[in-house]
Amino acid sequence: MLIKVFKFGGASVRDAEGFRNVGTILKKFAEEKIAVVVSAMGKTTNALEEVVKSHHARDGKASGLLDGIRNSHISLISELFAEPADVIDDLNETLVQVEWVLDEEPHEDYDYSYDQIVSVGELLSSQILAAYVKSLGISSKWLDIRDVILTDNTYRDARIQWEATQKNTKEKVLPLFEEVNHIITQGFIGSTSENFTTTLGREGSDYTAAILSYCLDASSMHIWKDVPGVLTGDPRVFDEVIKLPRLSYKEAIEMTYYGAKVIHPKTIKPIQNKQIPLYVRPFLDPSSEGTVISDEKELSYPPVIVIEPDQALLHISTNDFSFVAEHHLSMIFSLLAKYRLKVNMMRNTAISFSVCVNNIPDRIKKFETALGHEFKMVTDPDLELITIRHYNEDVLKDMKKNKLILFEEKLSDTVQMVVRNLPKMKRKEMV
């Protein structure tokens, strides 16, 4: 059985017209076996994050914020369906899960609460899409991915239990393809062995699609985006960018590691392990192949620029002026792992260690406290991390304009810089 995996992100289903467009795409593949992974609608994840914050702040606004999410989805449903009552009933039944959480005192583990509430966005969008696809006459069925993807208890960044997930896929997903052609399910979420919902990290729906591709031995995986394919820079930042028609797995994983947002960083490994080609395609031009990522021999690439905003430099030194030795570094890295601070760049001198991480203030504060009295730490926030793959001197010179360079590292084909933007800088430059 040849199975493809399609993933549609939040931009694909941000409004009723988006859902109709997804339906049009799926009709073109109505006779094929497709596992369809969908993200939360539009800005729903952000809105649900506000519900979590409000609940933990006990400010009395959480229920009102949830009602706003309910109303936006009901409005969408009313646009899509002539008789929306059943779909609205399903929506309200799903939102009851959040209402139960809000009725209780906030859980002591914020990340646990986050996963129980924010995960509902994917459930809502997938239920609406499943109902809409069925209304188009496509042979399809909705699936709760939490019955398939088993994870550990690392809330907000759960790790996959691969053996159990593969077993569940064989027992619960493959039989459905004997009944229908399309299975509609959720990205981003999974479940623990105790049936608590987990999430796989922000933008984790790509990873879900890769997990299913691996477990289903898919013939191909397709990510449908609001861009023509993988580009040499963010079109929201740069005036002129180039679409890369083909990428090797190696280049794709390098780009995502350095922060390219077009694909989730964990996506490539599962599909590379089984040599499954990945197509990054524009949902507004379904006939386009977009960018193909496969086991290509290394190609020649133009400069590719990745900008990671909201970075912080942590400058760590010993209080007694002693060397930062191996046992110090071992402790520092164990704490970075414990508080899930991703190391983007680092440098050490005799008596100090500096590291660039994503600026997550609550985690940084916990990390600083855990360092204890043996160390002192100075935090330099509000920075950017710029990575240029396959750089040339002209591009490097342009990217340094109006920037204070705090940290720079050059490798054979990659330059990374931690920078502070200076006033009146021009952000739009040619890639």
Secondary structure by P-SEA (a helix, b strand, c coil): cbbbbbbbcccccccaaaaaaaaaaaaaacccccbbbbccccaaaaaaaaaaaaaaacccaaaaaaaaaaaaaaaaaaaccccaaaaaaaaaaaaaaaaaaaaccccccaaaaaaacccaaaaaaaaaaaaaaaaaccccccccccccbbbcccccccccaaaaaaaaaacccaaaaacccbbbbccccccccccbbbbccccaaaaaaaaaaaaacccbbbbbcccccccccccccccbbbbbccccaaaaaaaaaaccccccccccaaaaaabbbbbbcccccccccccccccccbbbbcbbbbbbcbbbbbbbbbcccccccaaaaaaaaaaaaaaccccccccccccbbbbbccccaaaaaaaaaaccccbbbbbbcbbbbbbbccccaaaaaaaaccccccbbbbcccbbbbbccccccccccccc
